[in-house]
């Protein structure tokens, strides 16, 4: 009888190709399957999920330099200067910001120069979340000048996600039309690209109807390849704009870095049909620089991006230099810097 059972068991194992049943191994496998079912791990970021072309650094720098050598004169220059003003986010991000200072900034954004110069309003004012309600109160609900607010632990990004999302919801709830978030550079540089993606996507959801600008802080990303990859992640995660810098780190916006980001936007548009905006911020201080950026945008992305809806300058001191050039072009002589109000 025992021999028959052994034979039957032998026939069973031979039929299924099993030599020995490892009960301990099965228990370990079952526990592993149960762990995956109950506590699924987030897929690790990999080059297959988040990838970007390698940037030719020499070519990017040479091409960016070529845009600074264009000569723009008379009526074309005046039109470019006025366009630059219309694309500016007038910014105050200081610990000493007050409701009065924010109101002054809003007044400057509404009317940057005397009416006779026919200079358009600025695109937005950019403030800390605590100042949003004052900017909204001064501008009114239907102002064509938008209210932008930094958020998500600006400028470091080193805050818990819950705090970042609460700050975003609060700013949007108090009237911000646009949210300028910062990515977690620690996560990015550590290779946890999935975390960066997830935080951007969560912040986009917390924005509600507000547009989301994603600040990469390119001065801390070290390489052009990192800038290109971070741009790809920000666009895939739902950012409406990608932005170079907080303005608190050097270097901030540079022509080569901005060119790398513009080319990422171009390629993303060709691949998806979705238009993403661009905002260089920090380090752009002269009208000549602003015109060079506009030339670069036109030749990289085309005229469709030469609007405040698709391109912005993060500006604090830039606006007055541009206004000085407008007055010079119209009146034929320069005015002193103190002729213009502080931004």
C-alpha positions in Angstrom: 0.0 0.0 0.0 2.8 2.3 0.9 4.6 1.5 -2.3 1.4 2.3 -4.3 1.1 5.7 -2.6 4.7 6.4 -3.4 4.2 5.4 -7.0 1.1 7.6 -7.3 2.9 10.5 -5.8 5.8 9.9 -8.1 3.5 9.8 -11.1 1.9 13.1 -10.0 5.2 14.8 -9.6 6.6 13.5 -12.9 3.5 14.6 -14.8 3.9 18.2 -13.6 7.6 18.2 -13.8 8.1 18.9 -10.1 10.9 17.1 -8.3 10.2 18.4 -4.8 7.7 20.6 -3.0 9.4 23.4 -1.1 6.8 24.4 1.4 9.0 27.1 3.0 9.7 28.6 -0.4 6.0 28.8 -1.2 5.3 30.5 2.1 8.0 33.1 1.3 6.5 33.7 -2.1 3.0 34.1 -0.7 4.2 36.7 1.8 5.9 38.6 -1.0 2.8 38.6 -3.1 0.7 39.7 -0.1 3.1 42.6 0.5 2.8 43.8 -3.1 -1.0 43.6 -2.9 -1.3 45.4 0.3 1.6 47.9 0.2 2.4 48.4 -3.5 5.7 50.2 -3.9 5.9 53.2 -6.3 7.7 52.3 -9.5 11.3 53.4 -9.3 12.3 56.1 -11.7 14.3 54.7 -14.6 15.8 55.9 -17.8 12.9 54.1 -19.6 10.3 56.1 -17.8 11.9 59.5 -17.7 14.4 60.1 -20.5 15.7 63.0 -22.4 18.1 63.6 -25.3 21.7 64.4 -24.4 22.5 68.1 -24.7 25.4 69.2 -26.9 26.8 71.8 -24.5 29.1 73.4 -27.0 26.4 73.9 -29.6 23.9 75.2 -27.0 26.3 77.8 -25.8 27.4 78.9 -29.3 23.8 79.1 -30.5 22.7 81.1 -27.4 25.5 83.5 -27.9 24.5 84.1 -31.5 21.2 85.5 -30.4 22.9 88.3 -28.6 24.5 89.6 -31.8 21.3 90.5 -33.6 20.8 94.2 -34.3 17.3 95.5 -33.7 16.6 99.1 -34.6 13.9 101.9 -34.5 10.3 100.7 -34.8 11.1 97.0 -34.4 13.1 97.8 -31.2 10.3 99.8 -29.8 7.7 97.1 -30.5 10.1 94.5 -28.9 10.5 96.7 -25.8 6.8 97.1 -25.3 6.3 93.4 -25.8 8.8 92.6 -23.2 7.0 94.9 -20.7 3.7 93.0 -21.4 5.4 89.7 -20.6 6.9 90.7 -17.2 5.9 89.3 -13.8 6.8 92.2 -11.5 8.1 90.4 -8.4 8.7 91.2 -4.8 9.8 88.2 -2.6 11.4 89.7 0.5 10.9 89.2 4.2 10.1 93.0 4.5 7.2 92.9 2.0 4.1 94.7 3.3 0.6 95.3 1.9 1.6 98.8 1.0 4.6 97.6 -1.0 2.4 95.0 -2.8 -0.2 97.7 -3.7 2.6 99.9 -5.1 3.8 97.0 -7.2 0.3 96.4 -8.5 0.0 100.0 -9.5 3.2 99.8 -11.4 2.1 96.7 -13.2 -1.2 98.3 -14.2 0.5 101.4 -15.6 4.3 101.0 -16.0 4.9 104.4 -17.7 3.1 107.6 -18.6 0.1 107.1 -21.0 1.8 109.1 -23.8 4.3 106.3 -24.2 1.6 103.7 -24.8 3.3 101.0 -22.8 1.1 98.0 -22.0 0.4 96.6 -18.6 2.6 93.9 -17.2 1.4 90.3 -17.2 1.4 89.7 -13.5 2.6 90.5 -10.0 4.4 87.7 -8.2 4.3 87.6 -4.4 4.5 85.3 -1.4 1.3 83.4 -0.4 0.6 85.8 2.5 0.5 88.7 0.2 -1.9 87.2 -2.4 -5.1 88.6 -0.7 -3.7 92.2 -0.8 -2.7 92.0 -4.4 -6.1 90.6 -5.3 -7.9 93.3 -3.3 -5.9 96.1 -5.1 -6.2 94.6 -8.6 -9.8 93.5 -8.3 -11.4 90.2 -9.4 -11.3 90.8 -13.2 -8.0 92.5 -13.7 -6.0 91.7 -16.8 -2.9 91.8 -14.5 -2.7 88.4 -12.9 -1.7 87.5 -9.4 1.0 84.9 -9.2 2.2 83.3 -5.9 5.2 81.3 -5.1 4.5 78.1 -3.2 5.6 74.6 -2.2 8.3 75.8 0.3 9.9 78.4 -1.9 12.8 78.7 -2.5 14.2 75.5 -1.1 11.4 73.1 -1.7 12.5 71.2 1.4 9.1 70.9 3.0 6.7 67.9 3.5 4.3 67.4 0.7 1.3 68.0 2.9 2.6 71.4 3.8 3.3 72.2 0.1 -0.2 71.3 -1.0 -1.8 73.3 1.9 0.2 76.3 0.9 -0.8 75.9 -2.7 -4.5 75.5 -2.0 -4.4 78.5 0.3 -2.8 80.8 -2.3 -5.2 79.6 -5.0 -8.2 80.0 -2.7 -7.2 83.6 -1.8 -7.1 84.6 -5.4 -3.9 83.6 -7.1 -4.3 83.1 -10.8 -0.9 81.4 -11.1 1.2 79.2 -8.8 5.0 79.2 -9.1 6.2 76.0 -7.4 9.7 74.7 -6.8 10.8 71.1 -7.5 12.5 69.0 -4.8 16.1 69.3 -6.1 17.2 66.9 -3.4 14.9 64.2 -4.8 15.9 65.0 -8.4 19.7 64.9 -7.8 19.3 61.7 -5.8 17.7 60.0 -8.8 14.2 59.8 -7.3 12.6 61.3 -10.4 9.3 59.6 -9.7 8.9 61.6 -6.5 9.5 64.9 -8.4 6.9 63.9 -10.9 4.4 62.9 -8.2 4.8 66.2 -6.3 4.3 68.3 -9.5 1.2 66.3 -10.4 -0.2 66.6 -6.9 0.5 70.4 -6.9 -1.2 70.8 -10.2 -4.3 69.2 -8.8 -4.1 71.4 -5.7 -4.0 74.5 -8.0 -7.6 74.1 -9.2 -8.1 76.5 -12.0 -4.8 78.4 -11.4 -2.0 77.8 -13.9 1.1 76.1 -12.6 4.7 77.2 -13.3 7.3 74.7 -12.3 10.6 76.2 -11.1 13.6 73.9 -11.9 16.2 76.1 -10.1 18.7 75.4 -12.9 21.6 76.8 -11.0 21.5 73.8 -8.7 20.9 71.1 -11.4 24.6 71.3 -12.5 24.4 70.1 -16.1 22.4 70.8 -19.2 21.3 67.2 -19.4 19.8 67.5 -15.9 18.0 70.7 -17.0 16.6 68.9 -20.1 15.4 65.9 -18.0 13.8 68.1 -15.3 12.0 70.0 -18.1 10.6 66.7 -19.5 9.4 65.6 -16.1 7.8 68.9 -15.3 5.9 69.0 -18.6 4.8 65.3 -18.4 3.5 65.9 -14.8 1.2 68.7 -15.9 3.1 72.0 -15.6 1.7 74.8 -17.7 5.0 76.7 -17.7 8.5 75.7 -16.9 10.7 78.3 -15.2 14.4 78.6 -14.8 15.0 79.9 -11.3 13.8 81.3 -8.0 16.1 84.3 -8.3 17.7 83.3 -5.0 20.5 81.2 -6.4 23.4 82.1 -8.8 23.6 81.4 -11.6 19.9 82.1 -12.3 18.5 82.4 -15.9 21.2 82.2 -18.6 20.7 82.1 -22.4 22.1 78.6 -22.9 19.9 77.1 -20.1 16.9 78.9 -21.4 17.6 77.6 -24.9 17.8 74.0 -23.6 14.4 74.5 -22.0 12.9 76.1 -25.1 14.1 73.1 -27.2 12.5 70.7 -24.7 9.2 72.7 -25.1 9.5 72.5 -28.9 10.1 68.7 -28.9 7.2 68.2 -26.4 4.9 70.2 -28.6 5.9 68.1 -31.7 5.3 64.9 -29.7 2.0 65.8 -28.0 0.6 68.9 -29.6 0.5 70.6 -26.2 2.0 74.1 -25.8 4.0 74.7 -22.7 5.0 78.2 -21.6 8.5 79.4 -20.6 9.7 81.8 -17.9 13.3 82.8 -17.4 13.8 84.5 -14.1 16.7 86.1 -12.3 19.8 87.7 -13.8 18.0 89.4 -16.7 18.6 93.1 -16.0 18.8 95.0 -19.2 16.6 95.8 -22.2 19.3 94.4 -24.5 19.2 91.1 -22.8 15.4 91.0 -22.9 15.4 91.6 -26.7 17.9 88.8 -27.1 15.6 86.4 -25.2 12.7 87.4 -27.5 14.8 86.7 -30.6 15.7 83.3 -29.2 12.0 82.5 -28.5 11.0 83.5 -32.0 13.6 81.5 -33.7 13.2 78.4 -31.5 9.4 78.2 -31.0 7.9 80.8 -33.4 5.5 83.7 -33.1 2.9 81.6 -31.2 5.1 81.8 -28.1 5.6 85.6 -28.3 2.6 86.4 -26.1 2.2 86.9 -22.3 0.2 83.6 -22.2 3.2 81.6 -23.4 6.3 83.6 -22.3 7.2 85.6 -19.2 10.1 87.4 -17.7 10.6 87.2 -13.9 11.5 90.8 -13.3 12.3 93.1 -10.5 14.8 95.6 -11.9 14.4 94.8 -15.6 11.3 96.8 -16.1 12.9 100.2 -15.4 15.8 99.6 -17.9 13.3 98.6 -20.6 11.2 101.7 -19.8 14.3 103.9 -20.1 14.9 102.5 -23.5 11.3 103.2 -24.5 11.6 106.8 -23.5 14.9 107.1 -25.3 13.4 105.7 -28.5 10.3 107.9 -28.4 11.8 111.2 -27.0 15.4 110.9 -28.3 17.1 111.3 -25.0 17.7 109.2 -21.9 16.1 109.9 -18.5 17.9 109.3 -15.3 17.1 106.1 -13.4 15.3 107.9 -10.6 12.8 109.3 -13.2 11.1 105.9 -12.9 9.4 104.5 -9.8 11.0 101.5 -8.2 9.3 98.2 -9.1 
